[in-house]
Amino acid sequence: MLFHVNAEIYPTINLDDDKRVRELVGPQLQKMMQSGKVREAGILSGTRGGFFLVDVEAPEELFELMGPEIYANFKLDVHPVTP
């Protein structure tokens, strides 16, 4: 299943919290990108976030792929993509 995921960091995360989040999220993003399940990814101009086009077997895999590091610090907007 193909999903479009918008991820935007919560507005309450700034300054010292921002540094903490980068330290947590960086390795998780690298793990995601190396999984082979992310088809496309990018930064969205004018926001504090980005997008992922993810190909997984089931929606439940999204939590495994993104992990609690991303779910705890980002507002996610997930939509299935219809071919």
Sequence and secondary structure as in RCSB ss.txt:
>XXXX:A:sequence
MLFHVNAEIYPTINLDDDKRVRELVGPQLQKMMQSGKVREAGILSGTRGGFFLVDVEAPEELFELMGPEIYANFK
LDVHPVTP
>XXXX:A:secstr
 EEEEEEEE TT  THHHHHHHHHHHHHHHHHHHTT EEEEEEETTTTEEEEEEE SSTTHHHHHHHHHHHHHEE
EEEEE   
